[in-house]
Amino acid sequence: MLNRPALGSLRSVKVTVQRVQVAEGSQAEARSDQDFGAIQKVLVVDDSRLQRRILVASLKKWGFEVLDADNGDAAIEMCATDPPDLVLSDWVMPGMSGLEFCRAFRALESDQYSYFILLTSKSEKQEVARGLDAGADDFLIKPLEADELRARISAGARILDMQRELSEKNRMIESALEDLRVAHDAIDKDLIQARKIQESLVPELTRDFGKSRVSMLLKPCGHIGGDLVGMFSPGVNRLGFYSIDVSGHGITSAMMTARLGGYLSSNHFDQNVAMEKRFDKFYALLPPEQVAEMLNCRLMADAGVEEYFTMVYAIVDLRNGHLKMVQAGHPHPLVLRQDGSAEFLGEGGLPIGLLPDVSFQRIETYLQPGDKLMLYSDGFTECRLADGGLLEEEGLQQMARDCAPDRCGTEFLDDMFWRMTQAMAPGSGMDDDVSAVFFEYNGA
């Protein structure tokens, strides 16, 4: 227990009374003369009855609601039920000292911060440091002067104003974040359902057509994506398949893929723009370049649609391997020949939906039994590798050659995708959707 200094002596109290009275006589006593902001309620804790009366009287004249206690235990009970905005506490008191009271006060659970001023005769730096460590915000050296007391209270009020303004803004931010979380959960739920709908556009990832086979890969970089792959066959030995990449990402691109999935339906031939019914008996595959021109006309006719897409669409006669194809801004298809050679087809072309009255060129080649054709989106070739470069066509060709001897069908595409992700920088995700169509020709 610290020895009680002469601070509480009658002489000290008289000096304090005189200084307070003189200061109050030289300035306005009404609270309206000075706004103390967030400080409304003040608690005075001092074992000296006279000292408490002087402080209480002065504080009430300044417009505060004032509570007082003669010891730390009684003050803690008051603070637990009715916390004040400001505490003025003597340091040296019998029983619980001001330092101990400050620690106990800071340990109370409260939704708001209170400013704590220790009244003391201690001016040594070590003692001041002890008070700060205990949770005190400020110090006043006895005997008190009214001007200094008002100034310290004003300083505390400014700090409390800023703290409570910050608390209110944090509360508003937390409320807004909660609203965003609820909205995000709803959007996330909708996107999960949208992904299921988008996956339904590709009901089967592999299908045999006689000895030949078409396999597909579709990996969006988010819940949903702007890539689309598909295949359809209106009859024996006739086959069409495509790879599409809509500009942009997310919901808008996914809606466009849903629209294109209807235009190139594998189930409803009467809605498929790539087919034409002849003699009311069977459906025939239209030339690829004509299909691209029809799709371009449909998109350009919709003034509100700003999206465009790239595409490779191919048809093949399984009897002789005759391949007809159109390339509309899409990456060059890769042919893996049975003899081990490889080549890229096409010259690029314009995307669909950019310009009106565009003509598209047909590309033709013949596939021999054992040849393989890969259509793919730029999610493959523009994949960023660990060294900072891109995979590009050369890297894709080498990767395909490494996979081709031992893999076929969906295993080939899964291996390609796995190798691509392994070549990416550690911890990085996909920047773009990845999709591909893999056609293995094995004769009629």
Rosetta blueprint (number, residue, H / E / L):
1 M L
2 L L
3 N L
4 R L
5 P L
6 A H
7 L H
8 G H
9 S L
10 L H
11 R H
12 S H
13 V H
14 K H
15 V H
16 T H
17 V H
18 Q H
19 R H
20 V H
21 Q H
22 V H
23 A H
24 E H
25 G H
26 S L
27 Q L
28 A L
29 E L
30 A L
31 R H
32 S H
33 D H
34 Q L
35 D L
36 F L
37 G L
38 A L
39 I L
40 Q L
41 K E
42 V E
43 L E
44 V E
45 V E
46 D L
47 D L
48 S L
49 R H
50 L H
51 Q H
52 R H
53 R H
54 I H
55 L H
56 V H
57 A H
58 S H
59 L H
60 K H
61 K H
62 W L
63 G L
64 F L
65 E E
66 V E
67 L E
68 D E
69 A E
70 D L
71 N L
72 G H
73 D H
74 A H
75 A H
76 I H
77 E H
78 M H
79 C H
80 A H
81 T H
82 D L
83 P L
84 P L
85 D L
86 L E
87 V E
88 L E
89 S E
90 D E
91 W L
92 V L
93 M L
94 P L
95 G L
96 M L
97 S L
98 G H
99 L H
100 E H
101 F H
102 C H
103 R H
104 A H
105 F H
106 R H
107 A H
108 L L
109 E L
110 S L
111 D L
112 Q L
113 Y L
114 S L
115 Y E
116 F E
117 I E
118 L E
119 L E
120 T E
121 S L
122 K L
123 S L
124 E L
125 K H
126 Q H
127 E H
128 V H
129 A H
130 R H
131 G H
132 L H
133 D H
134 A H
135 G L
136 A L
137 D L
138 D E
139 F E
140 L E
141 I E
142 K L
143 P L
144 L L
145 E L
146 A H
147 D H
148 E H
149 L H
150 R H
151 A H
152 R H
153 I H
154 S H
155 A H
156 G H
157 A H
158 R H
159 I H
160 L H
161 D H
162 M H
163 Q H
164 R H
165 E H
166 L H
167 S H
168 E H
169 K H
170 N H
171 R H
172 M H
173 I H
174 E H
175 S H
176 A H
177 L H
178 E H
179 D H
180 L H
181 R H
182 V H
183 A H
184 H H
185 D H
186 A H
187 I H
188 D H
189 K H
190 D H
191 L H
192 I H
193 Q H
194 A H
195 R H
196 K H
197 I H
198 Q H
199 E H
200 S L
201 L L
202 V L
203 P L
204 E L
205 L L
206 T E
207 R E
208 D E
209 F E
210 G L
211 K L
212 S E
213 R E
214 V E
215 S E
216 M E
217 L E
218 L E
219 K E
220 P L
221 C L
222 G L
223 H L
224 I L
225 G L
226 G L
227 D E
228 L E
229 V E
230 G E
231 M E
232 F E
233 S E
234 P E
235 G E
236 V L
237 N L
238 R E
239 L E
240 G E
241 F E
242 Y E
243 S E
244 I E
245 D E
246 V E
247 S L
248 G L
249 H L
250 G L
251 I H
252 T H
253 S H
254 A H
255 M H
256 M H
257 T H
258 A H
259 R H
260 L H
261 G H
262 G H
263 Y H
264 L L
265 S L
266 S L
267 N L
268 H L
269 F H
270 D H
271 Q H
272 N L
273 V L
274 A L
275 M E
276 E E
277 K E
278 R E
279 F L
280 D L
281 K L
282 F E
283 Y E
284 A E
285 L E
286 L L
287 P L
288 P H
289 E H
290 Q H
291 V H
292 A H
293 E H
294 M H
295 L H
296 N H
297 C H
298 R H
299 L H
300 M H
301 A H
302 D L
303 A L
304 G L
305 V L
306 E L
307 E L
308 Y L
309 F E
310 T E
311 M E
312 V E
313 Y E
314 A E
315 I E
316 V E
317 D E
318 L L
319 R L
320 N L
321 G L
322 H E
323 L E
324 K E
325 M E
326 V E
327 Q E
328 A E
329 G E
330 H L
331 P L
332 H L
333 P L
334 L E
335 V E
336 L E
337 R L
338 Q L
339 D L
340 G L
341 S L
342 A E
343 E E
344 F E
345 L L
346 G L
347 E L
348 G L
349 G L
350 L L
351 P L
352 I E
353 G L
354 L L
355 L L
356 P L
357 D L
358 V L
359 S L
360 F L
361 Q L
362 R E
363 I E
364 E E
365 T E
366 Y E
367 L L
368 Q L
369 P L
370 G L
371 D L
372 K E
373 L E
374 M E
375 L E
376 Y E
377 S L
378 D H
379 G H
380 F H
381 T H
382 E L
383 C L
384 R E
385 L E
386 A L
387 D L
388 G L
389 G L
390 L E
391 L L
392 E H
393 E H
394 E H
395 G H
396 L H
397 Q H
398 Q H
399 M H
400 A H
401 R H
402 D H
403 C H
404 A L
405 P L
406 D L
407 R L
408 C L
409 G H
410 T H
411 E H
412 F H
413 L H
414 D H
415 D H
416 M H
417 F H
418 W H
419 R H
420 M H
421 T H
422 Q H
423 A H
424 M E
425 A L
426 P L
427 G L
428 S L
429 G L
430 M L
431 D L
432 D L
433 D L
434 V E
435 S E
436 A E
437 V E
438 F E
439 F E
440 E E
441 Y L
442 N L
443 G L
444 A L
